[in-house]
Amino acid sequence: MSGIPGVPKGFLGGFFDMPSDLQHSYLGLVAWHVEEALIPVLAGLLIALPIGAACVRLRWLYPPVLWVSTVIYAVPSLAFFVVLIDYTGQSQITVMIPLALYSLVVLVPAVVDGVRSVPEETDAAAVAMGIGPIRRYLQVQLPIAVPAIIAGLRVATASSISLVGVGALIGNQGALGNLLADAMFYRRPILAVSSVVTTAVIAVLADLLLVLLRRLLTPWQPRAGRGGRSAARRAARRSPEPALERVP
């Protein structure tokens, strides 16, 4: 068994004592879980930014893009694994590709709503100053869209952290999710408790870090209020309707 340095072996009946077949300590599993969860969200954001820009410029493009991302989100991860495993094998990449695609259903609407929330006079002033479309998008529209984008990132990150465990179905690539299978195999329910509690703690900490990031990037925004909660609710929706709304 391997656990966390400095913690007694019998602490919480083996909460931190990992089965040797996992070949990871408790902290190793935590780091692995964070890596598998956050890299797909970052990749999804990099994909969503240009797609969102295209959807803002070409309004007719947004409904089909949202439809496609919703259909992808509805595809079970196991089906993705079956398709990908012949190309990427039983690896982390096989787990992270579906997670990145799943994040688009939240991140694309967040980017679109955020950019559409930019006041028309601000956009017009940038055009009058001779700022080109790409530079205007990066330097004017995206900074104003940060609250809506961060709201979408919070939802996508929490979802990704919870879904990593599905990777346990292919060669023990589920990080903390692997503990659920071992809990049944070794008849150690504490391993399941360790998996669930630690995953929840990671999700809460990641959410707090994103809130802090939003405050650092948007010091002009109020720290609390209905505006932030409204943006988070809109980012969580997966239907075309949010395209018609503006983030206050």
C-alpha positions in Angstrom: 0.0 0.0 0.0 1.1 3.6 -0.6 -0.4 6.7 0.9 0.4 10.3 1.7 3.7 11.1 3.5 3.4 11.8 7.2 -0.1 10.3 7.6 -0.4 7.2 9.8 -1.2 3.9 8.0 -4.4 3.4 10.0 -5.7 7.0 9.6 -9.4 6.9 8.7 -9.2 3.2 8.1 -6.9 3.5 5.1 -8.4 6.7 3.5 -5.0 7.6 2.1 -3.6 4.0 1.7 -3.8 3.2 -2.0 -3.7 -0.4 -3.3 -0.4 -1.3 -4.9 -1.9 -2.3 -8.2 -2.7 1.3 -8.9 1.0 2.1 -8.9 0.3 5.6 -7.5 0.3 7.2 -4.1 -2.7 9.2 -2.9 -1.1 12.5 -4.0 -0.1 10.8 -7.3 -3.7 10.0 -8.0 -4.8 13.5 -7.1 -2.2 15.0 -9.5 -3.2 12.5 -12.2 -6.9 13.4 -11.8 -6.3 17.1 -12.0 -4.2 16.6 -15.1 -6.8 14.5 -16.9 -9.6 16.9 -16.0 -8.1 20.3 -16.6 -6.1 19.7 -19.9 -9.4 18.9 -21.8 -11.1 22.0 -20.4 -8.2 24.1 -21.6 -8.2 22.4 -25.0 -12.0 23.0 -25.2 -11.5 26.7 -24.4 -8.9 27.0 -27.2 -11.3 25.4 -29.6 -14.4 27.4 -28.4 -12.7 30.8 -28.8 -12.4 30.8 -32.6 -15.7 28.9 -33.0 -17.4 31.5 -30.7 -16.0 34.3 -32.8 -17.3 32.8 -36.0 -20.7 32.3 -34.5 -20.9 36.0 -33.4 -19.9 37.2 -36.9 -22.1 34.7 -38.7 -25.3 34.4 -36.6 -26.7 31.6 -38.8 -23.8 29.4 -37.8 -24.6 29.4 -34.1 -27.7 27.1 -34.0 -26.0 24.2 -36.0 -22.8 24.5 -34.0 -24.8 24.4 -30.7 -26.8 21.4 -32.1 -23.6 19.5 -33.0 -22.0 20.2 -29.6 -25.2 19.0 -27.9 -25.3 15.8 -29.9 -21.7 15.2 -29.0 -22.4 15.7 -25.3 -25.2 13.1 -25.6 -22.8 10.4 -26.9 -21.8 8.1 -24.0 -18.1 8.2 -23.2 -17.9 4.5 -23.6 -18.8 4.8 -27.3 -16.0 7.4 -27.7 -13.6 4.9 -26.1 -14.6 2.2 -28.5 -13.9 4.4 -31.5 -10.7 6.0 -30.1 -9.0 3.0 -28.5 -7.8 1.6 -31.9 -6.0 4.9 -32.5 -4.9 6.1 -29.1 -4.9 2.9 -27.1 -5.7 2.6 -23.4 -4.1 5.9 -22.6 -4.9 9.3 -21.0 -5.5 10.8 -24.5 -8.4 8.4 -25.0 -10.0 9.8 -21.9 -9.2 13.4 -22.5 -10.5 13.7 -26.1 -14.2 13.1 -25.1 -13.9 15.4 -22.1 -12.6 18.2 -24.4 -15.5 17.7 -26.8 -18.0 17.6 -24.0 -16.8 20.9 -22.7 -17.8 22.6 -26.0 -21.5 22.4 -25.2 -20.8 24.9 -22.3 -17.9 26.9 -23.5 -19.1 27.8 -27.0 -22.3 29.4 -25.6 -20.3 31.1 -22.9 -18.0 32.7 -25.4 -20.9 33.7 -27.7 -22.9 35.2 -24.9 -19.9 37.0 -23.5 -18.9 38.6 -26.8 -22.4 39.6 -27.5 -22.5 41.4 -24.2 -19.9 43.9 -25.4 -21.7 47.3 -25.7 -22.2 48.4 -29.3 -20.6 51.8 -28.6 -17.4 50.1 -27.3 -17.2 48.0 -30.5 -17.9 51.0 -32.7 -15.2 53.0 -30.9 -12.7 50.2 -31.6 -13.7 50.2 -35.2 -13.3 54.0 -35.4 -9.8 53.7 -34.0 -8.9 51.4 -36.9 -8.6 48.2 -34.9 -9.0 45.1 -37.1 -11.4 42.3 -36.4 -8.9 39.8 -34.9 -7.2 42.4 -32.7 -10.6 43.8 -31.7 -11.7 40.3 -30.7 -8.6 39.6 -28.6 -8.1 43.1 -27.0 -11.6 44.5 -26.7 -14.3 41.9 -26.8 -12.7 39.0 -24.9 -11.6 41.1 -21.9 -15.2 42.3 -21.5 -16.5 38.7 -22.1 -14.3 37.3 -19.3 -17.1 37.0 -16.6 -19.3 35.0 -19.0 -16.4 32.8 -20.1 -15.2 32.2 -16.5 -18.8 31.2 -15.7 -18.7 28.6 -18.5 -15.3 27.4 -17.4 -16.6 26.8 -13.9 -19.4 24.5 -15.2 -17.1 22.8 -17.7 -14.4 22.2 -15.1 -16.7 20.7 -12.5 -18.2 18.4 -15.2 -14.8 17.3 -16.4 -13.5 16.6 -12.9 -16.5 14.4 -12.2 -16.3 12.5 -15.6 -12.6 11.6 -15.4 -13.5 8.5 -13.3 -15.1 6.9 -16.3 -11.6 6.3 -17.6 -11.4 3.4 -15.1 -13.3 1.4 -17.8 -10.2 1.4 -20.1 -7.0 0.2 -18.5 -7.3 2.0 -15.1 -7.1 5.4 -16.7 -9.7 7.0 -14.4 -7.3 8.4 -11.7 -9.3 8.6 -8.5 -12.1 6.8 -10.3 -10.0 3.7 -10.2 -10.5 3.5 -6.5 -14.2 2.7 -7.0 -13.4 -0.6 -8.8 -10.7 -1.4 -6.2 -13.2 -0.7 -3.4 -15.3 -3.6 -4.7 -12.4 -5.8 -5.6 -10.7 -5.5 -2.2 -13.9 -5.0 -0.2 -12.6 -1.7 1.2 -15.5 0.8 1.1 -13.2 3.5 2.4 -11.5 3.6 -1.0 -14.9 4.6 -2.5 -15.2 7.3 0.1 -11.7 8.5 -0.6 -12.5 8.7 -4.3 -15.8 10.6 -3.9 -14.6 13.0 -1.2 -11.3 13.8 -2.9 -13.0 14.4 -6.2 -15.5 16.8 -4.6 -12.7 18.7 -2.8 -10.8 19.1 -6.1 -13.9 20.4 -7.8 -14.6 22.9 -5.0 -10.9 24.1 -5.0 -10.9 24.5 -8.8 -14.1 26.5 -8.7 -12.7 28.8 -6.0 -9.5 29.3 -8.1 -11.6 30.3 -11.2 -13.6 32.7 -9.1 -10.3 34.3 -7.9 -9.1 34.4 -11.5 -12.3 36.3 -12.6 -11.8 38.8 -9.8 -8.1 39.3 -10.8 -9.0 39.8 -14.5 -12.1 41.9 -13.9 -11.5 44.2 -10.9 -14.3 46.5 -12.1 -16.9 43.7 -11.6 -18.8 43.4 -8.3 -17.7 40.5 -6.2 -21.2 39.2 -5.7 -24.6 39.8 -7.1 -27.3 38.6 -9.4 -25.2 39.3 -12.5 -22.6 36.6 -11.8 -25.2 34.1 -10.8 -27.2 34.9 -14.0 -24.1 34.4 -16.2 -23.4 31.0 -14.5 -26.9 29.8 -15.2 -26.8 30.9 -18.8 -23.4 29.1 -19.3 -24.9 25.9 -17.9 -27.7 25.8 -20.5 -27.3 23.6 -23.5 -30.0 25.0 -25.8 -30.0 27.6 -28.6 -32.1 30.0 -26.5 -29.1 31.6 -24.7 -27.9 33.0 -28.0 -30.7 35.5 -28.0 -29.8 36.8 -24.5 -27.1 39.2 -23.4 -25.0 38.9 -20.2 -25.7 42.0 -18.1 
